[in-house]
Amino acid sequence: IELINQIHPEALTLFNLCEGRGIDVGCGYRKTNPNAIGVDWIKKGDRGLIGNVKGKKSVADIRAKGDKLNMFKNNSLDFVVSRHNLEHYKNPDKVLNEWIRVLKRGGLLGIVVANGGNPDTYEETHYVNFNKYSFRQLIINTKLIREISFGDCISGWSYYFIGRKKI
């Protein structure tokens, strides 16, 4: 319980999805769950360059961008979680399809994104400013994920989506 109380509210939203073998894409300096394989474009031990990761050491286990997960086979992971990462790609459709590719059938997908309508969430590296509808619609449009839960993660700050890869 002490560990749970220390977890960021957005990580807590996705924490219990991290059972089995899976990845935390864009883990930065703190993974959603210690059981996750951390994936980030900054290698382990290097310091972040911008935003809330600036100066903080990466805990990534694998250095890779979230749209190129070639080290993972199709249908090989039990879960994919990501917090404040999807908005950093020019083509979020491509990224989302890559995350779905590596998920097993029945695997869990959990994503948190910034509320693009809140100027306080702005970062110069955000290519997409999601609103609640556009975020959910992006995932639903894949037709590969069944929605389990969706909504505000932190009111006015972020949205979350939890789904399961269709069998």
N, C-alpha and C positions, 0 to 999 in steps of 0.2 A: 504494500500500500504506500510506503514511503516513496518508492520509485514512481508510482503512478502520480502522486502529488507533485512531483518535480517535472513531469512531462508537460510540454507546451500544449495548450488546448487543441490546436490543430493536429498535432501528433496524436493526441489522445483519441481524436475522432477516428483515426486510421489504425491505431495501435493493435487492436485485436484481430485485424485482417492478416497480420504477419505470422501466420502459422505455416510450417513446412519450409520449403525453399522458395525464396523470392527476393525481389530487389526494391530498393528505395532509390528512385531516380532523382538526381539533383540533391543528394543527401546533405551536401555542404558540411558544416561543422557539427551537426547533430542528426543522427538517424531517427526516423520515426519509431523504430523498435530495434533494439540491439540484435535481434535475430535476422534482420534484413541484411542482404548484401548491399553495401553502399556503392552507388554508381554516381560519378560526378566527373565533369571535364577537368577539374583541378585534382591533381594526384594527392594521395594521402600525405599529410604533413605540410603541404604548401598552403599558403595563406590566401584567403579570398581577396578579391580586388575591389569589390563594389557592393553597395547596399548593406544589408544587415549581416553579410558574411565577411565584410571588409576586415582584414587583419586576423580573422579566425582560421585556425588550422582545419583543413579538410580531413574527414574521417573516411573518405572513400576507400573501398576495397578494390574497386576497378575504375580505371581512368577511361571514360568513354562519354560520348554525348548520347543523350536519350533517344535520338533518332537513328542511332547506329549501334545496335546491340548484337552484333554478329557473333559474339562469344557465347550467346545463348541460342540453343536450338528451338525450332518451332514447338509450341505446346509443351514447354519444359518447366515452367515455373508455376508454383501454387498461388503466388500473389505478385502484384506490381502496385507499389504505392509511390506517390509523388506529391510533394508540397511546394507550391510556388515555383514550379518549373515549367509547366506547359506554356505559360505566357511568354517565355523567353525564346520561343521558336517562331521563325517566319512562316512555317508550314505545320501548324499543330495537327492537321489531319494526318500527315505522314508520321508524325511522332506517335500519335494515338494508335495508328495501325501497327506500328512497330511494337508498342507495348502489348497490344492484343495478340500479335503474332507469337510472342514468347510465352504467353499465358496458356496453361493447360485448359482444356474444356472444363468448365465448372470453376476455374480459378477466379480469384477476387481481384478487382481493380478498385483502387481508392485514390482519388485525386482531390487536392485542394488548390484553388487558384485565387489570386487577388481579385477583389471587387474593382473592376476597371473604372467604375463610376466614381470611386473615391480618390481624389487627387493625392491623398496621403499615401496611397499604395503605389504611386507612380515610381518607376525606375527607368533610367534611360535604356536599359537592356530589355524592356518589355516590348515585344512586337505585336502582341494582341492584348487588347483591353476587353476582357470578358465581362458581359453582364450575365445575370443569372440565366436568362433564356438562352443566350448564344453558347454558353458553356455546356448546359445540359443538352442542347440540340446537337452540338458537335459529337457528343458521345452516342446519343440515340441514333443519329444518322448512320453510324457504322453498321447498325442492325446486328451487331455481334455481341452486344452487352445488354443484359437484362438488368434494369434498374432495381436496386434494393432500397437505397436511401439517397436523398438529395436535399440540399437546402443551404441556409446560411450556416457557415462554420463559426465565424466570429462576426456578429452583426455589424454590417457596414464595412467590414474589412475583407472577408473572404467567403467563398462558396465551397461546398464539398459535393462529391458524387461518389457513391459506392455502388458497384455493380458486379455481376457474375458473368463470365464468358459463357455464351450459350453452348449447349451440348450439341 
